[in-house]
Amino acid sequence: MRKYELMVIHRPATAEDDVRSHIEEVNKAISDVGTLTTTDFWGKRRFAYEIEKVNEGFYSVFDFEGDNDLLDTLNRSLTLHDAVMRHKIVRMDEN
């Protein structure tokens, strides 16, 4: 299994409790198939530039180990989730 980092930006109109519950859902999805290393909730932050006519969003970062099936599942579920504005999965160095 390889190491990855996932960053998710939730819409600012979403209640913080709903964002935290979605973070728990992502944690469970990762833990069911892979290994969750850390989860950081950064809270509401301003963007460097406007995205979809919005200037801020809730940031969360997940470090985990997993395989391609997990990546496909995460990409599919995050793309379809209404509260998620953007997400990005990056493979980490093995060091």
Summary of the structure (lengths in Angstrom):
residues: 95
radius of gyration: 13.1
end to end distance: 13.8
largest distance: 38.9
contacts: 268
relative contact order: 0.33
helix: 33%
strand: 49%
